[in-house]
């Protein structure tokens, strides 16, 4: 099946610094990528929809200046958490839509655990 | 606003038991309902359901959709400790290009 690579898998940073997370579709072109946030024992909350070559669409309540999304190519989207604070600590997962051999059409990265000290 | 409600939120069973996980939804212009298993990292795809009454089966797992009652169930028979995970239900509206709304998930723990 299609593969989505996300890194780093975990990152620890100091409060006030910025952190960039990359999401790559390795063997298919992803015109649309999604970024989710997940708190412990809770579900995936969609943060934004990223379309190649255009501005991301953010969900209500998600600060676009805080969570910068860039989707410059059909295989790469990045999420930058700017001026991170402890409350931004969470598990971030990307997904990309593509064409699989089965009914699976949305492929997830392995996630990034962000801890802000 | 699209909505997905899963129940129970958590469940503890013994190996060999059969479990049924529930998912009800409200969505504008329904396209599909999906089930995922999440262990430690990324969710892994289990099933996609689009039509009512047609059971999808994969080994010990099966799922069915009722579009009239806006409901789906995921069954796991003869559970094993490796089935311990969070099971996520999600719905996809038509025309959304896979923009999914997830439920809170069911945390299943299978004890030896």
Interface residues (C-beta under 8 A of the other chain):
Chain A: X6 X9 X32 X34 X41 X42 X43 X44 X45 X46 X49 X93 X95 X97 X103 X104 X105 X106 X108 X109 X110 X111
Chain B: X34 X41 X42 X43 X44 X45 X47 X48 X86 X88 X97 X98 X99 X100 X101 X102 X103 X104 X105 X107
